[in-house]
Amino acid sequence: MEKKHARKEAKKESAREKGAARLEASRERIAAMDAEQLAALEVRREAGRAEREARKAGVVAAKAACLASPFNVVIDCSFTHLMSEKEVKSVVHQFALCNAANVRATPPLRLSFAALEGPLAAGLTAIVGFPQWPLVTSAAPAAELFPDRVADMVYLTADSENELCELRESDIYLVGGFVDRNRHKLLTLQKAQGAGMRHARLPIGAHLALSSSAVLTVNQVIELLLAWLRLRDWGAACREVVPQRKRTGPDGEAPASRRQRREDVDDGEAEAEVEAEEE
């Protein structure tokens, strides 16, 4: 540990020395410039400042659009107790991918994390910049985030016999934010039924020939919903988002190899279109 600390300090010192050397070299170049060169430098600097301001304004606008979106999606985080420490870390990573995809999307979703507490909350809080993510977080269950709107809630679960046809502004869609490695069959379906919520499955099988499970990671579910909002076509959205390893090839290729299927299971396939992804 002492050697590791010493290497770390030496690396920091080297970086400081290099930075100081670059700064001194820059000052010397500027000091040697004539009036015309200085004017050109100022023009470049001003262009750089304007570009940075434009990027910043774009980020602010994108975040505002997320929070103002009429399409509500709630990630249900109430299943943390069913996951291992490794699975919790995987789901936290997926949540970060969800936010990144949503901020880039046009149009975006209004994302909420419900029942967020314990290890999942701690994992997200540890991510630099998390407080600035454009989403709603609450330790309360999903039903309390939208009082008196249980009738508008639709739980997305691969076990539902109902197929989702479109996203509606009047509905609130729930996604199970966990990994169960097929240990808890029907869990989200039974939760939806017990709470008196409607439920539906994403129409993946109707548009793609699959060689393995239609279950997706949390972030892939969000990406699929975003793709549908942009394209308004489930087939095109599925082709864009669903991993190639899950598909049967166009020429009638054999199903996924045993190794591929094992990788799917090892990645942690779960209810409500959720599996762990370590890509």
C-alpha positions as CSV (number, residue, x, y, z in Angstrom):
1,M,0.0,0.0,0.0
2,E,2.9,2.4,0.7
3,K,4.4,1.7,-2.7
4,K,1.0,2.2,-4.3
5,H,0.6,5.5,-2.5
6,A,4.1,6.6,-3.5
7,R,3.5,5.7,-7.2
8,K,0.2,7.7,-7.1
9,E,1.9,10.7,-5.6
10,A,4.7,10.5,-8.1
11,K,2.2,10.4,-10.9
12,K,0.4,13.5,-9.6
13,E,3.7,15.3,-9.2
14,S,4.7,14.4,-12.8
15,A,1.3,15.7,-14.1
16,R,1.8,18.9,-12.2
17,E,5.3,19.4,-13.6
18,K,4.1,18.7,-17.2
19,G,1.2,21.1,-16.7
20,A,3.5,23.8,-15.5
21,A,5.8,23.2,-18.4
22,R,2.9,23.5,-20.9
23,L,1.7,26.7,-19.3
24,E,5.2,28.3,-19.4
25,A,5.6,27.2,-23.1
26,S,2.2,28.8,-23.9
27,R,3.1,32.0,-22.2
28,E,6.4,32.2,-24.1
29,R,4.6,31.6,-27.5
30,I,2.1,34.3,-26.7
31,A,4.8,36.7,-25.6
32,A,6.5,36.2,-29.0
33,M,3.4,36.9,-31.0
34,D,2.9,40.2,-32.9
35,A,-0.4,42.2,-32.9
36,E,-1.9,40.2,-35.8
37,Q,-1.2,36.9,-34.3
38,L,-2.6,38.0,-30.9
39,A,-5.8,39.2,-32.6
40,A,-6.2,35.8,-34.3
41,L,-5.6,34.0,-31.0
42,E,-8.3,36.1,-29.4
43,V,-10.7,35.2,-32.2
44,R,-10.0,31.5,-31.7
45,R,-10.5,31.9,-27.9
46,E,-13.8,33.7,-28.4
47,A,-15.0,31.0,-30.8
48,G,-14.0,28.3,-28.2
49,R,-15.9,30.2,-25.4
50,A,-19.0,30.5,-27.7
51,E,-18.9,26.8,-28.5
52,R,-18.6,25.8,-24.8
53,E,-21.6,28.1,-24.0
54,A,-23.6,26.6,-26.8
55,R,-22.9,23.0,-25.5
56,K,-23.8,24.0,-22.0
57,A,-27.1,25.6,-23.2
58,G,-27.8,22.4,-25.1
59,V,-27.3,20.3,-22.1
60,V,-29.6,22.5,-20.0
61,A,-32.3,22.4,-22.6
62,A,-32.0,18.6,-22.9
63,K,-32.4,18.2,-19.2
64,A,-35.4,20.5,-19.1
65,A,-37.0,18.5,-21.9
66,C,-36.6,15.3,-19.9
67,L,-38.4,16.7,-16.9
68,A,-41.1,18.2,-19.1
69,S,-41.8,15.0,-21.1
70,P,-45.4,13.8,-21.0
71,F,-44.2,10.2,-21.2
72,N,-43.7,8.9,-17.7
73,V,-41.6,5.8,-17.0
74,V,-40.9,4.7,-13.4
75,I,-38.1,2.3,-12.6
76,D,-39.3,0.2,-9.6
77,C,-36.3,-0.3,-7.3
78,S,-38.2,-2.2,-4.6
79,F,-36.4,-5.5,-5.4
80,T,-32.9,-4.7,-4.1
81,H,-33.2,-7.4,-1.4
82,L,-33.3,-10.1,-4.1
83,M,-29.9,-9.1,-5.6
84,S,-26.3,-9.8,-4.8
85,E,-23.8,-7.0,-4.3
86,K,-22.5,-7.7,-7.9
87,E,-26.0,-7.5,-9.3
88,V,-26.7,-4.2,-7.5
89,K,-23.6,-2.7,-9.0
90,S,-24.7,-3.9,-12.4
91,V,-28.1,-2.3,-12.0
92,V,-26.6,0.9,-10.9
93,H,-24.5,0.9,-14.1
94,Q,-27.6,0.3,-16.1
95,F,-29.3,3.2,-14.4
96,A,-26.5,5.5,-15.5
97,L,-26.9,4.2,-19.1
98,C,-30.6,4.9,-18.9
99,N,-30.0,8.5,-17.9
100,A,-27.4,9.0,-20.6
101,A,-29.6,7.6,-23.3
102,N,-32.6,9.7,-22.1
103,V,-30.6,13.0,-22.1
104,R,-29.5,12.4,-25.7
105,A,-32.9,11.3,-26.9
106,T,-35.5,13.4,-28.9
107,P,-38.1,13.1,-27.6
108,P,-37.1,11.9,-24.1
109,L,-38.9,10.2,-21.3
110,R,-39.7,11.6,-17.9
111,L,-37.8,9.1,-15.7
112,S,-38.5,8.4,-12.1
113,F,-36.8,6.0,-9.6
114,A,-39.3,4.7,-7.0
115,A,-38.6,2.9,-3.8
116,L,-34.9,4.0,-4.2
117,E,-33.1,3.3,-1.0
118,G,-30.4,1.1,0.5
119,P,-27.5,-0.2,-1.7
120,L,-29.1,1.1,-4.9
121,A,-29.4,4.6,-3.6
122,A,-25.9,4.5,-2.2
123,G,-24.5,3.3,-5.5
124,L,-26.2,6.1,-7.5
125,T,-25.2,8.7,-4.9
126,A,-21.6,7.6,-5.4
127,I,-21.7,8.5,-9.1
128,V,-20.2,11.9,-9.8
129,G,-22.9,14.2,-11.1
130,F,-25.8,12.1,-10.0
131,P,-27.6,15.0,-8.3
132,Q,-27.7,16.8,-11.6
133,W,-29.5,14.0,-13.5
134,P,-32.8,15.1,-14.9
135,L,-35.1,12.6,-13.2
136,V,-37.2,12.2,-10.1
137,T,-36.0,10.0,-7.2
138,S,-38.0,8.9,-4.2
139,A,-37.8,6.3,-1.5
140,A,-41.6,6.0,-1.7
141,P,-43.2,3.3,-3.9
142,A,-44.4,4.1,-7.4
143,A,-48.0,4.4,-6.4
144,E,-47.1,7.3,-4.0
145,L,-45.3,9.2,-6.7
146,F,-48.5,9.4,-8.7
147,P,-51.4,9.5,-6.1
148,D,-54.8,8.4,-7.4
149,R,-53.3,7.2,-10.7
150,V,-52.9,3.5,-10.1
151,A,-55.4,2.9,-12.9
152,D,-53.0,4.7,-15.3
153,M,-50.1,2.5,-14.4
154,V,-48.9,-0.3,-16.8
155,Y,-46.2,-2.7,-15.5
156,L,-43.9,-3.9,-18.3
157,T,-43.3,-7.5,-17.7
158,A,-42.2,-10.3,-20.1
159,D,-44.8,-12.6,-18.5
160,S,-47.8,-10.6,-19.4
161,E,-50.2,-12.0,-22.0
162,N,-50.9,-8.4,-23.2
163,E,-48.8,-6.8,-25.9
164,L,-47.9,-3.1,-25.7
165,C,-49.1,-1.4,-28.8
166,E,-48.0,2.2,-28.2
167,L,-46.8,4.6,-25.5
168,R,-49.5,6.9,-24.3
169,E,-49.1,10.2,-22.5
170,S,-52.0,9.3,-20.3
171,D,-50.3,6.1,-19.0
172,I,-47.4,5.6,-16.5
173,Y,-45.1,2.7,-17.4
174,L,-43.2,0.7,-14.7
175,V,-40.0,-1.2,-15.3
176,G,-38.6,-3.6,-12.7
177,G,-35.1,-2.3,-11.8
178,F,-33.5,-5.5,-10.7
179,V,-31.7,-8.7,-11.8
180,D,-33.1,-12.0,-10.8
181,R,-31.3,-14.6,-13.0
182,N,-34.6,-16.3,-13.5
183,R,-34.9,-17.1,-9.8
184,H,-38.2,-15.2,-9.3
185,K,-40.5,-16.1,-12.1
186,L,-43.7,-14.0,-12.5
187,L,-42.5,-11.7,-9.7
188,T,-43.4,-8.4,-11.5
189,L,-46.5,-9.8,-13.0
190,Q,-47.8,-10.9,-9.6
191,K,-46.8,-7.5,-8.2
192,A,-48.8,-5.7,-10.8
193,Q,-51.8,-8.0,-10.3
194,G,-51.6,-7.6,-6.6
195,A,-51.6,-3.8,-6.8
196,G,-54.4,-3.7,-9.3
197,M,-52.2,-2.4,-12.1
198,R,-52.4,-3.2,-15.8
199,H,-49.5,-5.0,-17.3
200,A,-48.0,-5.6,-20.8
201,R,-45.0,-7.1,-22.5
202,L,-42.9,-5.3,-25.1
203,P,-43.7,-6.7,-28.6
204,I,-40.2,-7.9,-29.3
205,G,-41.1,-11.5,-30.4
206,A,-43.7,-10.1,-32.8
207,H,-41.0,-8.3,-34.8
208,L,-37.8,-10.3,-34.4
209,A,-37.0,-14.0,-34.6
210,L,-35.3,-14.7,-31.3
211,S,-32.6,-17.2,-30.6
212,S,-32.7,-16.6,-26.8
213,S,-34.8,-14.9,-24.2
214,A,-36.7,-11.7,-25.1
215,V,-35.7,-10.3,-21.7
216,L,-33.6,-7.1,-21.9
217,T,-31.6,-5.0,-19.5
218,V,-33.1,-2.0,-17.8
219,N,-31.2,0.4,-20.0
220,Q,-32.2,-1.6,-23.2
221,V,-35.9,-1.3,-22.2
222,I,-35.5,2.4,-21.8
223,E,-33.6,2.6,-25.1
224,L,-36.3,0.6,-26.8
225,L,-39.1,2.9,-25.5
226,L,-37.0,5.9,-26.7
227,A,-36.5,4.4,-30.1
228,W,-40.2,3.8,-30.5
229,L,-41.0,7.4,-29.5
230,R,-38.6,8.5,-32.2
231,L,-39.5,6.0,-34.9
232,R,-43.1,5.1,-34.0
233,D,-42.4,1.7,-35.3
234,W,-41.8,-1.3,-33.0
235,G,-40.1,-3.4,-35.7
236,A,-37.5,-0.7,-36.5
237,A,-37.1,0.1,-32.8
238,C,-36.4,-3.6,-32.0
239,R,-33.9,-4.0,-34.8
240,E,-32.1,-0.9,-33.5
241,V,-31.9,-1.9,-29.8
242,V,-32.2,-5.7,-29.3
243,P,-28.7,-7.3,-29.2
244,Q,-27.7,-9.3,-32.2
245,R,-26.8,-12.3,-29.9
246,K,-30.5,-12.7,-29.1
247,R,-31.7,-13.0,-32.7
248,T,-32.0,-15.8,-35.2
249,G,-30.1,-14.9,-38.3
250,P,-31.9,-13.8,-41.5
251,D,-30.9,-17.1,-43.2
252,G,-32.4,-19.3,-40.6
253,E,-29.3,-19.7,-38.5
254,A,-29.3,-22.0,-35.6
255,P,-30.2,-20.7,-32.2
256,A,-27.6,-19.1,-30.0
257,S,-24.8,-21.4,-28.9
258,R,-24.7,-22.9,-25.4
259,R,-22.0,-20.4,-24.5
260,Q,-24.1,-17.5,-25.7
261,R,-27.1,-18.7,-23.7
262,R,-24.9,-19.1,-20.7
263,E,-23.7,-15.6,-21.1
264,D,-27.3,-14.4,-21.2
265,V,-28.0,-16.2,-17.9
266,D,-24.7,-15.0,-16.4
267,D,-25.6,-11.5,-17.3
268,G,-28.6,-11.9,-15.1
269,E,-31.9,-12.1,-17.1
270,A,-34.8,-10.7,-15.1
271,E,-38.5,-9.9,-15.0
272,A,-39.9,-6.8,-16.7
273,E,-37.4,-6.8,-19.5
274,V,-34.4,-6.7,-17.2
275,E,-31.0,-8.4,-17.3
276,A,-27.6,-7.3,-16.1
277,E,-25.3,-6.0,-18.8
278,E,-21.6,-5.8,-18.4
279,E,-20.7,-4.5,-21.9
